[in-house]
Amino acid sequence: MYKVVIGLETHCELKTSTKCFCACKNQFGGEPNTQCCPVCVGMPGALPILNKTAVEYAIKAGLAVGCKINEYSVFERKNYFYPDLAKAYQISQLEYPLCVGGGVEIEVDGTKKFIRLDRIHLEEDAAKLVHSKTGPKVDYNRGGVPLIEIVSMPDLSSAEEAVAYLKKLRSTLLYLGVSDCKMQEGSLKCDVNVSVHKEGEPFGTRTEMKNLNSFSAIFRAIKSEAKRQQEELEKGNKIVQETRRWDDVLGKSFSMRTKEDAQDYRYFPDPDIIPIHVRPNYVESISKQLPKMAQERAQIYVNDFGLTEKDAVLLTDDKYISDYFEAILQDFNEPKFVCNWMLGEVFKKLNALEQEDTEILISPQNMAKLLKLYKSETIGQSVARKLLDELWGTDKNPEEVVKEQGLTQMSDTNQLEGIIKAIMDENPKAVQELKSGNNKTMAFFVGQAMKKTAGKANPKLVNEIVQKLIK
Ligand SMILES: [Zn+2]
């Protein structure tokens, strides 16, 4: 039986307004090479100046996951050549990172586990290589954007745990507001280290897969690499320490190059940037500004809104969902009703969309209007569901859509009675079944009534009328 050992290096771009060492804008999606200057493209004589907000954000992240913040921290040059690195070195940290230790608690299948962190250091991002028909091109807009690298200890032992860890980390960073963590835009990505060994034996040789930027890619890459290594060992082959490229489309990894060690990069302290001295009172002032995190919010949902703990955790897991939920409550203060709708219909919709980054394409104000119509029984459940689809991606006012399309729930007893009588005439067998006490047949009548009224019949009323008519 093999054991799998996984360590993650998570790179997270910080949401500062300017880059790490110059005044260029830090913004995704600009025209190529419009957000750069002599400093971030490495012109001779240009000198870097450290962005204080980047340090503050890195410290915030460190505090949120229980790191010790080092009072003395140094930037070093990591030397290598690649076209996306104009200076032929990256400003990073090795010997004296900003944050050390700490950890993240995860839960997989009801089992809790603490994943220790080795460190969090601050560094600059590289530029972006764009492969065009005429050959590779470089966009330096991203070069010099501040990022933190969060290095875990090799405490993870399955793909499920790795994804749970990353989700927890992402949730924490989003609550802190230090990054937008958009995996599709590359502001959060992972290098994954995997090795396998037999129980009771020392750790095996690890391989690394770089720049994985979706939960599913990370999950699949780990599963596949652990399997490959086991198969190699079973064949009597050795695992080579190397960097492998994960191809998510083919679902396979390929050998790229033998893995470099830190000494290959000839790190040395950057003579242009003085060491950072972080005073304890500065750390304390940041610690006081930390926002309410998921756990605290969940507690409020239980105590003040009367939600169950399970529901509260589901709603607060993702800050975006939690903020959205609270925004609905501003207009429609029915926490339990809104919670049921969010966890039921909205989650179903989001799951079906399979997006990496959550986005609800209806404003909370319009969602509140929709829910008011539903709660007041102006519209029924099936119409409410239909409206959710129809309003998605638009700013249509649900009240107007209901009026325009005549979707108001049918609660006219006489009208409904007529419809139900007709259904009964067409289905004498079902009537007999119901009379003989088969209550399941009721669902049939409600379904038929819905069909005949395009989902507008009030189901409660249909139920009552059917009961009355069969007596
Ligand atoms: Zn610049």
Boltz pocket constraint, residues with backbone or C-beta under 6 A from the ligand:
constraints:
  - pocket:
      binder: B
      contacts: [[A, 19], [A, 22], [A, 23], [A, 24], [A, 35], [A, 36], [A, 37], [A, 38], [A, 39], [A, 40], [A, 41], [A, 143], [A, 144]]
      max_distance: 6.0
